[in-house]
Amino acid sequence: MILVVGPGRSGTSVVAKALNEMGVSMGVHFGKPDEINPHGYYEDLEFKNLNERFLRSDFNHVLFRDRLRQLIAHREEPWGVKDPRLCFVLGFYLDELPNAVLVRTRRDMHSVAQSMCKCYGWSYIDTIVETMRREACLDSFTVGHKVYEMNLNRKWSDEELKSYLSEVTHANLQSH
């Protein structure tokens, strides 16, 4: 089980797409590519919708955990999840998946902020604050866990990306 984590616009879709192409099932149902992400998001809509509903307070943490367990039970290895909302709910996932392999994407804050401003129309300061909030959440949830860091400030070739991620998929197989 691989969790791809990082604030929105930090490169999580690039990583999830590569993992999916390498045979890691990143989802059953994906949203469609759009002008913001023309190659696709590679977010399983069931996990994305579950995370969104919990964060909107549509249901409590007990129901969230039950639904999360149900989704997990229907997945077969190798599989993974990518959703920028994982920044806020990662603790629940790690409780259910203590051996999950974490891939954390990073881009410089300025690049993330510019991308968010362009894509979502947010103000620059709002994007900086939101990115810092998400990074702080990830910092707190990932303490004590093995994390594969991916610096996406530079352009990775497909070969480099898949070579690095092959280590991740190997670690995933070793943890089960």
ChimeraX commands (.cxc) that place a marker at each C-alpha (Angstrom):
marker #1 position 0.00,0.00,0.00 radius 0.5
marker #1 position 1.49,3.30,-1.11 radius 0.5
marker #1 position 0.25,6.72,-0.01 radius 0.5
marker #1 position 1.28,9.64,-2.22 radius 0.5
marker #1 position 1.14,12.78,-0.10 radius 0.5
marker #1 position 1.82,16.45,-0.67 radius 0.5
marker #1 position -0.05,19.72,-0.95 radius 0.5
marker #1 position -2.06,20.30,-4.09 radius 0.5
marker #1 position 0.05,21.38,-7.09 radius 0.5
marker #1 position 3.19,19.75,-5.61 radius 0.5
marker #1 position 3.45,16.95,-8.16 radius 0.5
marker #1 position 1.37,14.21,-6.57 radius 0.5
marker #1 position -0.45,13.55,-9.87 radius 0.5
marker #1 position 2.84,13.01,-11.72 radius 0.5
marker #1 position 3.92,10.46,-9.12 radius 0.5
marker #1 position 0.54,8.71,-8.98 radius 0.5
marker #1 position 0.43,8.45,-12.79 radius 0.5
marker #1 position 3.90,6.90,-12.88 radius 0.5
marker #1 position 3.01,4.40,-10.14 radius 0.5
marker #1 position -0.19,3.49,-11.95 radius 0.5
marker #1 position 1.78,2.89,-15.17 radius 0.5
marker #1 position 4.17,0.68,-13.17 radius 0.5
marker #1 position 1.31,-1.60,-12.10 radius 0.5
marker #1 position 0.33,-0.03,-8.77 radius 0.5
marker #1 position -3.43,0.40,-8.86 radius 0.5
marker #1 position -3.98,4.03,-7.90 radius 0.5
marker #1 position -7.71,3.71,-8.20 radius 0.5
marker #1 position -10.78,2.11,-9.61 radius 0.5
marker #1 position -12.54,5.26,-10.83 radius 0.5
marker #1 position -10.63,8.43,-11.74 radius 0.5
marker #1 position -11.87,11.91,-12.44 radius 0.5
marker #1 position -11.35,13.17,-15.95 radius 0.5
marker #1 position -8.31,15.18,-17.01 radius 0.5
marker #1 position -9.01,18.89,-17.43 radius 0.5
marker #1 position -7.24,22.11,-18.36 radius 0.5
marker #1 position -5.64,22.30,-14.90 radius 0.5
marker #1 position -4.28,18.76,-15.03 radius 0.5
marker #1 position -4.39,17.58,-18.67 radius 0.5
marker #1 position -2.71,14.22,-17.93 radius 0.5
marker #1 position -5.18,13.41,-15.15 radius 0.5
marker #1 position -5.20,13.53,-11.39 radius 0.5
marker #1 position -4.95,9.80,-10.66 radius 0.5
marker #1 position -7.16,10.23,-7.60 radius 0.5
marker #1 position -9.49,7.36,-6.83 radius 0.5
marker #1 position -12.88,9.08,-6.65 radius 0.5
marker #1 position -14.11,6.85,-3.82 radius 0.5
marker #1 position -11.22,7.87,-1.54 radius 0.5
marker #1 position -11.36,11.49,-2.72 radius 0.5
marker #1 position -15.11,11.73,-2.04 radius 0.5
marker #1 position -14.72,10.05,1.36 radius 0.5
marker #1 position -11.99,12.52,2.37 radius 0.5
marker #1 position -13.98,15.51,1.09 radius 0.5
marker #1 position -17.14,14.48,2.91 radius 0.5
marker #1 position -15.29,14.00,6.19 radius 0.5
marker #1 position -13.51,17.35,5.87 radius 0.5
marker #1 position -16.87,19.03,5.16 radius 0.5
marker #1 position -18.15,17.39,8.38 radius 0.5
marker #1 position -20.76,15.31,6.58 radius 0.5
marker #1 position -20.03,12.55,9.09 radius 0.5
marker #1 position -17.94,11.93,12.22 radius 0.5
marker #1 position -14.59,10.17,12.58 radius 0.5
marker #1 position -16.19,6.84,13.57 radius 0.5
marker #1 position -18.17,6.66,10.35 radius 0.5
marker #1 position -15.14,7.91,8.40 radius 0.5
marker #1 position -13.01,5.06,9.80 radius 0.5
marker #1 position -15.71,2.50,9.00 radius 0.5
marker #1 position -16.01,3.69,5.41 radius 0.5
marker #1 position -12.24,3.87,5.04 radius 0.5
marker #1 position -11.93,0.26,6.24 radius 0.5
marker #1 position -14.58,-0.80,3.71 radius 0.5
marker #1 position -12.70,0.84,0.84 radius 0.5
marker #1 position -9.39,-0.65,1.95 radius 0.5
marker #1 position -10.90,-4.13,2.22 radius 0.5
marker #1 position -11.78,-4.12,-1.49 radius 0.5
marker #1 position -8.28,-3.29,-2.76 radius 0.5
marker #1 position -5.71,-5.81,-3.92 radius 0.5
marker #1 position -1.93,-5.32,-3.75 radius 0.5
marker #1 position -0.18,-3.50,-5.15 radius 0.5
marker #1 position -2.35,-0.42,-4.70 radius 0.5
marker #1 position -2.09,3.17,-3.63 radius 0.5
marker #1 position -3.96,6.37,-2.88 radius 0.5
marker #1 position -3.22,9.93,-3.88 radius 0.5
marker #1 position -5.31,12.87,-2.74 radius 0.5
marker #1 position -4.05,16.28,-1.57 radius 0.5
marker #1 position -6.63,16.03,1.24 radius 0.5
marker #1 position -4.52,13.25,2.74 radius 0.5
marker #1 position -2.57,16.09,4.35 radius 0.5
marker #1 position -5.45,16.43,6.79 radius 0.5
marker #1 position -6.59,12.80,7.22 radius 0.5
marker #1 position -3.29,10.92,6.97 radius 0.5
marker #1 position -3.41,9.94,10.64 radius 0.5
marker #1 position -6.58,7.92,10.03 radius 0.5
marker #1 position -5.00,6.18,7.03 radius 0.5
marker #1 position -1.84,5.33,8.95 radius 0.5
marker #1 position -3.91,3.91,11.82 radius 0.5
marker #1 position -5.55,1.53,9.34 radius 0.5
marker #1 position -2.43,0.98,7.21 radius 0.5
marker #1 position 0.54,1.04,9.61 radius 0.5
marker #1 position 2.86,-0.53,7.01 radius 0.5
marker #1 position 1.96,1.87,4.23 radius 0.5
marker #1 position 4.84,3.23,2.20 radius 0.5
marker #1 position 4.76,7.04,2.02 radius 0.5
marker #1 position 5.88,9.06,-0.98 radius 0.5
marker #1 position 5.98,12.77,-0.19 radius 0.5
marker #1 position 6.21,15.27,-3.02 radius 0.5
marker #1 position 7.84,18.64,-2.55 radius 0.5
marker #1 position 8.09,21.76,-4.67 radius 0.5
marker #1 position 9.25,25.17,-3.63 radius 0.5
marker #1 position 6.48,27.19,-2.02 radius 0.5
marker #1 position 6.61,29.94,-4.64 radius 0.5
marker #1 position 5.97,27.48,-7.51 radius 0.5
marker #1 position 3.12,25.82,-5.64 radius 0.5
marker #1 position 1.59,29.20,-4.80 radius 0.5
marker #1 position 1.83,30.45,-8.37 radius 0.5
marker #1 position 0.21,27.25,-9.64 radius 0.5
marker #1 position -2.63,27.49,-7.10 radius 0.5
marker #1 position -3.23,31.14,-7.95 radius 0.5
marker #1 position -3.42,30.30,-11.65 radius 0.5
marker #1 position -5.56,27.16,-11.24 radius 0.5
marker #1 position -7.92,28.15,-8.45 radius 0.5
marker #1 position -7.89,31.94,-8.46 radius 0.5
marker #1 position -6.71,32.11,-4.85 radius 0.5
marker #1 position -4.65,35.05,-3.64 radius 0.5
marker #1 position -0.92,34.52,-3.37 radius 0.5
marker #1 position -0.89,34.94,0.42 radius 0.5
marker #1 position -3.80,32.49,0.82 radius 0.5
marker #1 position -1.93,29.85,-1.19 radius 0.5
marker #1 position 1.21,30.32,0.89 radius 0.5
marker #1 position -0.76,29.97,4.14 radius 0.5
marker #1 position -2.65,26.91,2.87 radius 0.5
marker #1 position 0.51,25.22,1.60 radius 0.5
marker #1 position 2.27,25.85,4.92 radius 0.5
marker #1 position -0.74,24.42,6.78 radius 0.5
marker #1 position -0.71,21.27,4.65 radius 0.5
marker #1 position 3.05,20.83,4.99 radius 0.5
marker #1 position 2.78,21.22,8.79 radius 0.5
marker #1 position 0.06,18.54,8.92 radius 0.5
marker #1 position 2.25,16.19,6.89 radius 0.5
marker #1 position 5.24,16.92,9.12 radius 0.5
marker #1 position 3.23,15.92,12.19 radius 0.5
marker #1 position 1.67,12.77,10.68 radius 0.5
marker #1 position 4.85,11.37,9.14 radius 0.5
marker #1 position 7.01,11.42,12.27 radius 0.5
marker #1 position 8.32,7.90,12.85 radius 0.5
marker #1 position 7.38,6.65,9.38 radius 0.5
marker #1 position 9.66,5.85,6.47 radius 0.5
marker #1 position 9.03,8.53,3.87 radius 0.5
marker #1 position 10.35,8.57,0.32 radius 0.5
marker #1 position 10.88,12.24,-0.47 radius 0.5
marker #1 position 10.56,13.44,-4.05 radius 0.5
marker #1 position 11.86,16.90,-4.85 radius 0.5
marker #1 position 9.89,17.97,-7.91 radius 0.5
marker #1 position 11.55,21.36,-8.24 radius 0.5
marker #1 position 13.51,19.81,-11.05 radius 0.5
marker #1 position 12.08,18.01,-14.05 radius 0.5
marker #1 position 12.42,14.24,-13.76 radius 0.5
marker #1 position 12.62,12.16,-16.90 radius 0.5
marker #1 position 10.15,9.26,-17.05 radius 0.5
marker #1 position 13.09,6.90,-16.67 radius 0.5
marker #1 position 14.43,8.68,-13.55 radius 0.5
marker #1 position 10.98,8.88,-12.00 radius 0.5
marker #1 position 10.21,5.20,-12.56 radius 0.5
marker #1 position 13.67,4.14,-11.42 radius 0.5
marker #1 position 13.22,5.95,-8.10 radius 0.5
marker #1 position 9.65,4.71,-7.73 radius 0.5
marker #1 position 10.78,1.12,-8.34 radius 0.5
marker #1 position 12.50,1.40,-4.93 radius 0.5
marker #1 position 9.17,2.48,-3.48 radius 0.5
marker #1 position 7.25,-0.40,-5.04 radius 0.5
marker #1 position 9.93,-2.81,-3.84 radius 0.5
marker #1 position 9.64,-1.41,-0.30 radius 0.5
marker #1 position 5.86,-1.80,-0.56 radius 0.5
marker #1 position 6.22,-5.50,-1.41 radius 0.5
marker #1 position 8.69,-6.00,1.45 radius 0.5
marker #1 position 6.30,-4.45,4.00 radius 0.5
marker #1 position 3.57,-7.03,3.33 radius 0.5
marker link #1:1,2 radius 0.2
marker link #1:2,3 radius 0.2
marker link #1:3,4 radius 0.2
marker link #1:4,5 radius 0.2
marker link #1:5,6 radius 0.2
marker link #1:6,7 radius 0.2
marker link #1:7,8 radius 0.2
marker link #1:8,9 radius 0.2
marker link #1:9,10 radius 0.2
marker link #1:10,11 radius 0.2
marker link #1:11,12 radius 0.2
marker link #1:12,13 radius 0.2
marker link #1:13,14 radius 0.2
marker link #1:14,15 radius 0.2
marker link #1:15,16 radius 0.2
marker link #1:16,17 radius 0.2
marker link #1:17,18 radius 0.2
marker link #1:18,19 radius 0.2
marker link #1:19,20 radius 0.2
marker link #1:20,21 radius 0.2
marker link #1:21,22 radius 0.2
marker link #1:22,23 radius 0.2
marker link #1:23,24 radius 0.2
marker link #1:24,25 radius 0.2
marker link #1:25,26 radius 0.2
marker link #1:26,27 radius 0.2
marker link #1:27,28 radius 0.2
marker link #1:28,29 radius 0.2
marker link #1:29,30 radius 0.2
marker link #1:30,31 radius 0.2
marker link #1:31,32 radius 0.2
marker link #1:32,33 radius 0.2
marker link #1:33,34 radius 0.2
marker link #1:34,35 radius 0.2
marker link #1:35,36 radius 0.2
marker link #1:36,37 radius 0.2
marker link #1:37,38 radius 0.2
marker link #1:38,39 radius 0.2
marker link #1:39,40 radius 0.2
marker link #1:40,41 radius 0.2
marker link #1:41,42 radius 0.2
marker link #1:42,43 radius 0.2
marker link #1:43,44 radius 0.2
marker link #1:44,45 radius 0.2
marker link #1:45,46 radius 0.2
marker link #1:46,47 radius 0.2
marker link #1:47,48 radius 0.2
marker link #1:48,49 radius 0.2
marker link #1:49,50 radius 0.2
marker link #1:50,51 radius 0.2
marker link #1:51,52 radius 0.2
marker link #1:52,53 radius 0.2
marker link #1:53,54 radius 0.2
marker link #1:54,55 radius 0.2
marker link #1:55,56 radius 0.2
marker link #1:56,57 radius 0.2
marker link #1:57,58 radius 0.2
marker link #1:58,59 radius 0.2
marker link #1:59,60 radius 0.2
marker link #1:60,61 radius 0.2
marker link #1:61,62 radius 0.2
marker link #1:62,63 radius 0.2
marker link #1:63,64 radius 0.2
marker link #1:64,65 radius 0.2
marker link #1:65,66 radius 0.2
marker link #1:66,67 radius 0.2
marker link #1:67,68 radius 0.2
marker link #1:68,69 radius 0.2
marker link #1:69,70 radius 0.2
marker link #1:70,71 radius 0.2
marker link #1:71,72 radius 0.2
marker link #1:72,73 radius 0.2
marker link #1:73,74 radius 0.2
marker link #1:74,75 radius 0.2
marker link #1:75,76 radius 0.2
marker link #1:76,77 radius 0.2
marker link #1:77,78 radius 0.2
marker link #1:78,79 radius 0.2
marker link #1:79,80 radius 0.2
marker link #1:80,81 radius 0.2
marker link #1:81,82 radius 0.2
marker link #1:82,83 radius 0.2
marker link #1:83,84 radius 0.2
marker link #1:84,85 radius 0.2
marker link #1:85,86 radius 0.2
marker link #1:86,87 radius 0.2
marker link #1:87,88 radius 0.2
marker link #1:88,89 radius 0.2
marker link #1:89,90 radius 0.2
marker link #1:90,91 radius 0.2
marker link #1:91,92 radius 0.2
marker link #1:92,93 radius 0.2
marker link #1:93,94 radius 0.2
marker link #1:94,95 radius 0.2
marker link #1:95,96 radius 0.2
marker link #1:96,97 radius 0.2
marker link #1:97,98 radius 0.2
marker link #1:98,99 radius 0.2
marker link #1:99,100 radius 0.2
marker link #1:100,101 radius 0.2
marker link #1:101,102 radius 0.2
marker link #1:102,103 radius 0.2
marker link #1:103,104 radius 0.2
marker link #1:104,105 radius 0.2
marker link #1:105,106 radius 0.2
marker link #1:106,107 radius 0.2
marker link #1:107,108 radius 0.2
marker link #1:108,109 radius 0.2
marker link #1:109,110 radius 0.2
marker link #1:110,111 radius 0.2
marker link #1:111,112 radius 0.2
marker link #1:112,113 radius 0.2
marker link #1:113,114 radius 0.2
marker link #1:114,115 radius 0.2
marker link #1:115,116 radius 0.2
marker link #1:116,117 radius 0.2
marker link #1:117,118 radius 0.2
marker link #1:118,119 radius 0.2
marker link #1:119,120 radius 0.2
marker link #1:120,121 radius 0.2
marker link #1:121,122 radius 0.2
marker link #1:122,123 radius 0.2
marker link #1:123,124 radius 0.2
marker link #1:124,125 radius 0.2
marker link #1:125,126 radius 0.2
marker link #1:126,127 radius 0.2
marker link #1:127,128 radius 0.2
marker link #1:128,129 radius 0.2
marker link #1:129,130 radius 0.2
marker link #1:130,131 radius 0.2
marker link #1:131,132 radius 0.2
marker link #1:132,133 radius 0.2
marker link #1:133,134 radius 0.2
marker link #1:134,135 radius 0.2
marker link #1:135,136 radius 0.2
marker link #1:136,137 radius 0.2
marker link #1:137,138 radius 0.2
marker link #1:138,139 radius 0.2
marker link #1:139,140 radius 0.2
marker link #1:140,141 radius 0.2
marker link #1:141,142 radius 0.2
marker link #1:142,143 radius 0.2
marker link #1:143,144 radius 0.2
marker link #1:144,145 radius 0.2
marker link #1:145,146 radius 0.2
marker link #1:146,147 radius 0.2
marker link #1:147,148 radius 0.2
marker link #1:148,149 radius 0.2
marker link #1:149,150 radius 0.2
marker link #1:150,151 radius 0.2
marker link #1:151,152 radius 0.2
marker link #1:152,153 radius 0.2
marker link #1:153,154 radius 0.2
marker link #1:154,155 radius 0.2
marker link #1:155,156 radius 0.2
marker link #1:156,157 radius 0.2
marker link #1:157,158 radius 0.2
marker link #1:158,159 radius 0.2
marker link #1:159,160 radius 0.2
marker link #1:160,161 radius 0.2
marker link #1:161,162 radius 0.2
marker link #1:162,163 radius 0.2
marker link #1:163,164 radius 0.2
marker link #1:164,165 radius 0.2
marker link #1:165,166 radius 0.2
marker link #1:166,167 radius 0.2
marker link #1:167,168 radius 0.2
marker link #1:168,169 radius 0.2
marker link #1:169,170 radius 0.2
marker link #1:170,171 radius 0.2
marker link #1:171,172 radius 0.2
marker link #1:172,173 radius 0.2
marker link #1:173,174 radius 0.2
marker link #1:174,175 radius 0.2
marker link #1:175,176 radius 0.2
view
